[in-house]
Amino acid sequence: MSKIKGKDSKPEVKFRKALWHLGYRYRKNYKKLIGKPDIVFQKYKTVIFIDGEFWHGYKWNEKKENIKSNRAFWIPKIERNMQRDQEVNQALQQDGYQVFRFWQKDIKENLNSCLEEVIKHLENIDDEPIFQTP
């Protein structure tokens, strides 16, 4: 478990490189926001998390039964991670941020569709007028 990285995982780097190549600039692992989002667009008030399936409970009801060793530790830990994810989402949304969460497997398998979802959102924000005339 000590080899598991908390940041700069392969899917994160792949996603960030694709965004950078498209001309989008961002902050990574931004410590000033709750949850330290993997990618932050301050200008657009948009954050992106790329979550590992095991750590964040992908298909948790099915996977929970497959945990054989140290269940007393892992089940509460992963369930608390899931709860914390929801708390972080709510706090960021209350501060006016749009939150995107992608599973690592989605980035590996469908990078373009994940990018399209984020870029569509960013372009919609860019199209909105900054000042409204009375």
N, C-alpha and C positions, 0 to 999 in steps of 0.2 A: 504494500500500500504506500510505502514511502516514495515510490517512483511515480505516483499519480500527481500530475501537475494541476495546480489550482488556476493557473492562467497560461496563456500562450499555447493552448493545445493545438493540435494540427487543424481541426475544423475551424477554430477561432482565427488562426493565422490565415487559412485559406479564404475565409469570409472577408477578413480585413484587407487582404491583398486585392481581392476582387473589387471591393469598395474604393480602395485607393486608386486602382487602375482606371476606374470610372470617373475619377476626379473628386470624390467625396473625402473630406478631411474630418477627422474625429479625434477624440481622446480615448485611450484604452485604459481599462481597469481604473476608472476615475474614482478616487478615494473620497471626494467631497460629497458624493451622493450615496444615499443608503443602498446597501447591497453591492457596492463597487461594480457597477455594470461593466461588461466586457467591452462594449463600444458605446460612446456617448457623442451625440451631435448636439452640442450646447445651443447652437444657433437655431436648431429646429425643435429643441426640447424633446428629443427622441433618444431612447436607450435601447440597447440590444443585449440580451443574455443568450449565451449558447451553453445549454445545460447537458451534462452527461446523463445518460439513461439510468445508470445504477444509482448515482448520488441524488438524483432529483425525482426518482420514482416513476419512470416511464412504465405505463401499464402496471401500476403498482399492485392492484388486486390479484393479478396473475403471478407476478414475480415474487410477491411476498411469500407465497407457499414454497418457492424453490430455494429459499435461504435455509441452509441446513446447519451451518456452524455459527455459533454465537448469536442466535436469534434475539436474545434478550438485549443485546447491544444494537444490532443493525436495524431492526424494525423500528424502534423508537427514534433512532438517529435519522433514518431516511424520512420518516413521517414528520419529524421536526424540520428537516430541510424543506419539505413540501409546504409546510405551514409557513415557514419563513419566506419562501418564494411568494406566497400570496400576500403576506404582510408588506413585503418590499414593493410588490406591484401596486398595492393600494396606496402606500405612502407616496410613491413616485407619481401616480395618477392624480393624487390630491395636490401635488405640487405642479401639476400641469404638464407632465411628461407623458408621451406615448411610449408604451412598453411593448417590445417585441421579445418573445422567447422562442428559441428554436432548439430542437434536440440535435445533438451532434450527428446522429444518423441522418437527419434531414439535410444537414449541410453537406455530408459526404455523398448522399444519393441525389439530392435535388437542389444543388447550390443555386442554380439560376432562378428557380421559383421563389426561393427565400430572398434572394437579392431583389427580384421584381417586386415582391411585397413591400420591402423597405423603401425601394427607390420610388415606387408609386406614391407612397405616403410622403416622402421628402419633396417630390415634385409638386404634389397637391399643396403643400405648405408654401412652397416658393411661388405658386400662382396666386395665392391670396394677397390682396392689397395690404400694405403695411398701414396706411392711413385711410380712414374712411371719410369721405366728404359729407358734410351735413345736407 
